[in-house]
Amino acid sequence: MRISLRLKLALISLLLLLFPLLGMRLNTILKTSLITSQEDTLTLTAQAVSAALTNRADLFDREQFHFLNQRRDLYLFHLSNTIQLDGSLEDWLPERTQAEEFGKEHLLSQRDGYSPETLSFQHLAGKQEQYLYAFFDVFDDHVIYRSKNSLRLDRSDHLQIVIEDNRKRRKYIVAGHEPGWVNGFLMPENPIKFPVSEQRIQGVWKPTDKGYILEIRIPLAMLGSKLAFTVADVDDRKNRKISTLIGTANLEENNEPGWLLTTSTAIEEILKSLDRPYARIRVVDRNQHIRAQVGSLRETRDPLTSPEQVTARVMSRVHDLLQPLYRFFTTSFSADIKDHASQPTELDLQGIREGLAGKSLITRYLVADGQVEVMAAITPLYEQDKVIGTVVVEQTTNSILALSNRLIEETISLSVLAFLLGGGALLLFAFRISARIRRLRNQAAAAISEDGRIHSTIIQSRARDEIGDLGQTLYTMLSQLKQQVEHREQMADNLEHEMRTPLAGVAASLKNMEQELEDPPLRIMEYLHWAERDLQRLEELLTSIREATTLKDALLQESMESFDLGRAVSIWLDHGWQLSFPKVVFSYNPPEHAVNVKGDPVRLRQALDKLVENAVSFHRPDTPVELVLAQKAGTTTLQVINQGSTITPDQQQQIFNSMVSSRMTKDDRPHLGLGLYIVRTILEHHGGKVSVRNLQDNRVGVVFTVTLPSKR
């Protein structure tokens, strides 16, 4: 019974793949089921939170969920670091990256035209303990301080603070007469009264290359429900009039400051009763500000790995040995997730805008540098059929990944055992196959010599498989090729010998006929001359055939020497080609230095003779045949250029093969397509090559390029 190698390999591979395929399939089903379950759980939790907060008009009014305006409302961060009033913004990290830019879009007034270099600033506010902190990084091309003895605080660069509580509005100004410590001043409602110093508003004014930095601190007890900041710019030291005002709220247009927003303690108390382990619940308003948050994404330990299981795994030697392999198939994740103490100015999470549009959905995103995937359920929050925010419930997929990884590890462990058993058998089988293939390769390589001659054959195999069939096929093929090569080599010799004898007889008969005829007619003499010319053509053809078939053997007998190719081309041109083709104009500029190559000058001239003859045959009569010799990078190139007909891409690939000719016209010389074949054979024997292409310099014609290694 004949069993093919493919069938043997397929049976072994099927056994080896059975365990991992079944395990991976079970893992995929389990993972999909767990993900679906987690999505349903998060969605139900988000809907429960939304139901608990829906239609709480008193709560939403108290927490300013209505009438929000992104252009004037201020959002207070929970600052991570202790803020020092020193004019340095390093302690504002990481919240500093959330600072908002204020420029042309927040312009309140200007006198002489506005540009960002005149006045613009970055601003961020946050709370820490019992204080509100804020910084203003101001771009100002002219910083003007107030005079020490002047009570007009609005006659210099300054900061305006407007606080409103229960419709009672107070205005403060912070202006310094020099860099350093500054305090606020309460501006009187009656303009004829003097400002009153407010020592509770403190700050530091620090000049910079681009303007100045102002850090301030205000007790939270001084603040109301609304707040606005305005930076005033004075550029003229003489009239000291305000030229530009940029602020967080346009009091003249809206007649009120913006809401002072922060996280809601009341909403967070409600969320705590609905909190889930290892989950985070957030409430986001219409401006995408986080208004309440409870819970954390951090897990104390892997919920699916008990200490006993960890001990068992540590004790398992197999698990330790295969740990590097597990990493290629399991999904890595980080159990240590850092929840930033600060909140972003807005939650730019995919799906938030859909949630604010009234759509519930599930979304996913990555945290911890892409090591942890977080699943988030987003549900709209309603107040009397109007969406005023969204509820976002988030949880990592670590528990699913841990269970999936554990199943994969167990599957891999069983698969490794199967692979060890099947792999041993497969390895022995592969060694046997490779040994047979290697033996067949060595026999095939030894059957052919370096010059392409077949001098032996391979040993026939009795194996009844694909390799045995291959060996039998190679044996038959090499035997037939050897017979054909021997017949072809003998045929060339026999053909020349057998044809020259009758041709000599024909030539002698024609000569005798010419001598025997006394005063033959002119017509008879023409016939005789035509017959003699045809005999001459046949002799030249036989000579070419003989030359091509014996060239490789002849080249092996030739001796190599180093000579100056540039000087040799000059001699061959003057004493050979120019004399052979007196009507052709040759163009050649010998190089100034010697161009040495190693080779047989006779054979290289034979190759160049055929290239020059080819160029002369195809050149246009009114154009020269050019010879260009160059040497660089260890190689020597000689180009033979003629203008005339071009060569097609197909001919460029075939023209150097034996018995291939591109001549469309006939002349008195015989052409079997052996000339360029001889050129290629000679150059390859010298370690060089020959190529052909069409001219690309706005001329029509071809260029043959001969490349030879240079002799140093």
Secondary structure, 3 states (H helix, E strand, C coil): CCCCHHHHHHHHHHHHHHHHHHHHHHHHHHHHHHHHHHHHHHHHHHHHHHHHHCCCHHHHHHCCCCCCCCCCCEECEECCCCCCCCCCCHHHCCHHHHCEEECHHHEEEECCCCCCCCEEEEEEEEEECCEEEEEEEEEECCCCCCCCCCCCCCCCCEEEEEEEECCEEEEEEECCCCCEEEEEEECCCCCCCCCEEEEEEEEEEEECCCEEEEEEEEEHHHCCCEEEEEEEEECCCCCCCEEEEEECCCHHHHCCCEEEECCCHHHHHHHHCCCCCCEEEEEEECCCCEEEEEECCCCCCCCCCCHHHHHHHHHCHHHHHHHHHHHHHCCCCCCCCCCCCCCCCCCCCCCHHHHHCCCCEEEEEEECCCCEEEEEEEEEEECCCCEEEEEEEEEECHHHHHHHHHHHHHHHHHHHHHHHHHHHHHHHHHHHHHHHHHHHHHHHHHHECCCCCECCCCCCCCCCCHHHHHHHHHHHHHHHHHHHHHHHHHHHHHHHHHHHHHHHHHHHHHHHHHHHCCCCCHHHHHHHHHHHHHHHHHHHHHHHHHHHHHHHHHHHHCCCEEEEHHHHHHHHHHHHHHHHCCCCCEEECCCCCCCEEEECHHHHHHHHHHHHHHHHHHECCCCCEEEEEEEECCEEEEEEEEEECCCCHHHHHHCCCCCCCCCCCCCCCCCCCCHHHHHHHHHHHCCCEEEEEECCCCCCEEEEEEEEEECC
